[in-house]
Amino acid sequence: MTTVATTASLSELEARLSRLESSYEALEETLALPAPTGAESTAAPPEPLYPIVEAWVTGWFAPTFARRLGTTRWCAQWWLHAEAIVRLEALWRSWETLRLDSNLGMATWLRDHLAPQRQVLMSENGPFQACEGTEHNPPPELPVLPAPAGYWPSPEGDAE
């Protein structure tokens, strides 16, 4: 390759690099990306809006997603149902995180978290299946038999 060709190739590469840098700067401005400062990693996470799951259920979930009983299963004593606690706790924690995303947070929460959990919670076969509004009737426990001795591997460090 001649010196003229090498110089032309180098000039072409420099022009491409300049165009890419300009495109990147324009993209940063369009997306309003904050410059990495490292301050985000030292900032304390925001406090939850509701301090416990019960406050969230009574203050936000139940009033927001009220349904006519009879078509939907619910128990006023939801906190007596272990499965409901687990599902509502997961909904509350994910809600607390996603509410901070002003763009797609709530849409994501509704689609990916609330819809599947509410379907199970309030279904005819869900944890409130035997309850009628304010009347609490716990579902029967699943039968469980102990595994035979030696069925499970011993935890490391246990002497037998």
PyMOL commands that set and color helices and strands:
alter all, ss='L'
color gray80, all
select helices_A, chain A and resi 3-31+39-42+53-64+78-80+82-98+105-121
alter helices_A, ss='H'
color red, helices_A
deselect
rebuild
show_as cartoon
